């Protein structure tokens, strides 16, 4: 494993304090809690669950430098003559040292939200008997058909007085000591695939399966206003959002 940087070491020490972890997820400069909502949207499909507000953020577990081992599959073939020629193909797994992906900080959180289901719900199925004329030669003159009519009901309207609900959310966080976007996207994508492969199948909620087993947060050093590349934190966040990741920026510890 490559040595960590002073930036990564400093962030791990900073996030030993629970209030700093909560400030990372829900900074004071983000009163609408857009960061948390973006993390939720990467796991809970907005097409099935509309989150109208975030009421609370609770961090139940914080772990540093979690190792995730990527699985390896080896494909092969086997031919045999006995005396007729036969051919068989099989997929086998051979013990080997798989690649290891390191998650700088893993969080188990519970997010209190107000949310409403989205989309129409199937309310009834009605079967109707009908007779259709027979087809070509040799076919029976009449054929019995039973078409079905599906009726959908609109989801219940959002009730702002309803109690909030708690959504469990795992947040996998990677620290980057410099702004190398290509490297960041590659590391995030590789780690995400490894975590999804190693995690149980995400649960189904409100009629839709979870999009991933974890939300992903990338923490970069704060971008100064005199950056010669004209890169802004907003542009970096927009780029990562196209791949389902969320960006955050911290001053060097």
C-alpha positions in Angstrom: 0.0 0.0 0.0 1.3 3.4 -0.9 2.2 5.8 1.9 -0.5 8.3 2.8 0.0 12.0 2.3 0.0 14.7 5.0 -3.4 15.8 3.6 -4.9 12.4 4.2 -3.3 12.0 7.6 -4.5 15.4 8.7 -8.1 14.6 7.6 -8.2 11.3 9.5 -7.1 13.2 12.6 -9.7 15.9 12.0 -12.5 13.4 11.5 -11.8 11.7 14.8 -14.1 14.4 16.2 -17.8 13.5 15.3 -18.8 17.1 14.9 -16.2 17.5 12.1 -17.7 14.4 10.3 -21.2 15.9 10.6 -19.8 19.2 9.3 -18.4 17.4 6.3 -21.7 15.8 5.4 -23.8 18.9 6.3 -21.6 22.0 6.3 -22.9 25.2 7.7 -22.7 26.9 4.3 -25.2 24.4 2.9 -28.4 25.1 4.8 -30.5 23.2 2.3 -28.3 20.1 2.8 -27.7 19.7 -0.9 -24.6 17.5 -0.2 -26.5 15.0 1.8 -29.4 15.0 -0.7 -26.9 14.3 -3.5 -25.4 11.4 -1.5 -28.9 10.0 -0.9 -29.9 10.4 -4.6 -26.9 8.2 -5.6 -28.3 5.3 -3.6 -32.1 5.9 -3.4 -33.4 6.4 -6.9 -35.2 9.7 -7.2 -37.5 8.1 -9.8 -39.1 6.2 -7.0 -38.5 8.3 -3.9 -38.7 12.1 -3.8 -36.9 13.5 -0.9 -38.4 16.9 0.0 -36.2 17.8 2.9 -33.4 16.4 5.2 -34.3 16.7 8.8 -31.4 15.1 10.6 -28.0 13.5 10.0 -26.7 10.8 12.4 -23.3 9.1 12.1 -23.3 5.7 13.8 -20.0 4.4 12.8 -16.7 5.8 11.5 -13.9 3.7 10.2 -10.6 4.7 8.6 -8.6 2.8 5.9 -11.0 0.0 5.2 -9.7 -2.6 2.8 -11.9 -3.9 0.1 -10.7 -6.9 -1.9 -11.8 -7.1 -5.5 -13.0 -10.6 -6.7 -11.2 -12.4 -9.4 -12.8 -14.8 -11.9 -10.8 -17.0 -14.3 -12.5 -18.4 -17.4 -11.2 -21.6 -19.1 -12.2 -24.5 -21.4 -11.7 -28.2 -21.3 -11.9 -30.7 -24.3 -12.1 -34.5 -24.0 -12.3 -37.4 -26.5 -14.0 -40.5 -25.1 -13.8 -41.6 -28.1 -16.4 -39.1 -29.4 -15.3 -35.5 -29.3 -16.9 -33.6 -26.4 -16.3 -30.0 -25.4 -17.1 -28.3 -22.1 -16.6 -24.8 -20.8 -16.5 -23.8 -17.2 -15.9 -20.8 -15.0 -13.6 -21.4 -12.1 -12.2 -19.2 -9.3 -8.5 -19.8 -8.4 -7.2 -18.5 -5.1 -5.0 -15.5 -5.8 -4.2 -12.2 -4.3 -6.9 -9.9 -5.5 -6.4 -6.1 -5.9 -7.1 -4.2 -2.7 -8.9 -0.9 -2.7 -8.6 1.3 0.4 -11.5 3.4 1.6 -10.0 6.3 3.5 -13.1 6.8 5.6 -16.3 4.6 5.8 -19.4 6.0 7.5 -22.6 4.3 8.5 -25.2 7.0 8.8 -28.9 7.4 9.3 -30.5 10.3 7.5 -33.9 11.5 8.7 -35.9 12.8 5.7 -39.3 13.8 4.6 -40.1 11.9 1.4 -42.9 10.9 -0.9 -43.2 8.0 -3.4 -43.1 8.9 -7.0 -45.0 7.4 -9.9 -48.3 5.6 -10.3 -49.1 2.5 -8.3 -50.9 -0.6 -9.7 -54.3 -0.6 -8.0 -56.2 -3.4 -9.8 -56.2 -5.9 -12.6 -59.4 -6.5 -14.5 -59.9 -9.5 -16.8 -62.6 -9.3 -19.6 -63.7 -12.2 -21.8 -63.9 -11.6 -25.5 -64.3 -13.8 -28.6 -62.1 -13.2 -31.7 -62.6 -14.5 -35.2 -60.4 -17.5 -36.2 -57.4 -17.2 -38.4 -56.2 -19.0 -41.5 -57.1 -22.5 -42.9 -57.3 -25.3 -40.4 -57.6 -22.8 -37.5 -60.7 -22.9 -35.3 -63.4 -20.4 -36.3 -63.5 -18.8 -32.9 -60.7 -18.3 -30.4 -61.2 -17.3 -26.8 -59.1 -14.3 -25.6 -58.9 -12.8 -22.2 -57.5 -9.2 -22.3 -56.5 -7.6 -19.1 -57.0 -4.0 -18.1 -54.5 -2.5 -15.6 -55.6 0.4 -13.5 -53.1 2.6 -11.8 -53.7 5.0 -8.9 -51.8 8.2 -8.3 -49.4 8.1 -5.3 -50.8 9.8 -2.2 -50.1 13.5 -2.0 -47.1 14.6 0.1 -48.2 15.3 3.7 -45.8 17.8 5.3 -47.2 16.9 8.7 -46.3 13.2 8.4 -43.4 12.0 10.6 -40.0 11.9 9.0 -38.5 8.5 8.0 -35.0 7.3 8.6 -32.9 6.1 5.6 -29.7 4.1 6.3 -26.8 5.4 4.2 -23.3 4.1 3.9 -20.9 6.8 2.8 -17.5 5.7 1.3 -15.0 8.5 1.3 -11.7 8.9 -0.6 -9.2 11.7 0.2 -7.2 13.3 -2.7 -4.2 15.4 -1.8 -4.2 17.1 -5.3 -6.7 17.9 -8.0 -6.1 15.2 -10.5 -9.6 14.6 -11.9 -8.7 11.7 -14.2 -7.0 9.8 -11.3 -9.9 10.6 -8.9 -12.6 9.3 -11.3 -10.6 6.1 -11.9 -10.0 5.4 -8.2 -13.6 6.2 -7.3 -15.0 3.9 -10.1 -12.7 1.0 -9.2 -13.5 1.2 -5.5 -17.2 1.5 -6.2 -17.2 -1.7 -8.3 -15.2 -3.5 -5.6 -17.6 -2.4 -2.8 -20.7 -3.2 -4.8 -19.4 -6.7 -5.7 -18.4 -7.4 -2.0 -21.7 -6.1 -0.6 -25.1 -7.9 -0.3 -27.7 -7.1 -2.9 -29.2 -3.7 -2.0 -32.7 -3.7 -0.6 -35.8 -2.7 -2.4 -37.5 0.4 -1.2 -40.7 2.1 -2.3 -41.0 -0.1 -5.4 -37.4 0.4 -6.6 -34.0 -1.2 -5.9 -31.2 0.8 -4.5 -28.8 2.1 -7.1 -25.7 1.2 -5.2 -24.6 -0.3 -1.9 -22.8 3.0 -0.9 -22.7 6.7 -1.6 -19.3 8.0 -2.6 -17.7 11.3 -1.4 -14.4 12.6 -2.7 -12.6 15.1 -0.6 -10.1 17.5 -2.3 -8.0 20.4 -1.0 -9.9 23.7 -1.3 -9.5 25.4 -4.7 -8.1 28.8 -4.4 -9.4 31.7 -6.5 -6.0 32.2 -8.2 -5.9 28.7 -9.7 -4.3 29.2 -13.2 -6.4 26.4 -14.7 -9.6 28.4 -14.0 -11.0 25.2 -12.3 -13.7 25.9 -9.7 -15.1 23.8 -7.0 -18.5 24.0 -8.8 -17.0 22.6 -12.0 -15.3 19.7 -10.2 -18.6 18.9 -8.4 -20.5 19.0 -11.7 -18.0 16.6 -13.3 -18.1 14.1 -10.5 -21.9 14.3 -10.3 -22.1 13.0 -13.9 -20.7 9.7 -12.6 -22.8 9.6 -9.4 -20.1 10.9 -7.1 -20.1 13.9 -4.7 -17.3 16.3 -4.2 -16.2 18.2 -1.0 -13.4 20.6 -0.4 -11.4 21.0 2.8 -8.6 23.3 3.8 -5.3 21.6 4.5 -5.2 20.4 8.1 
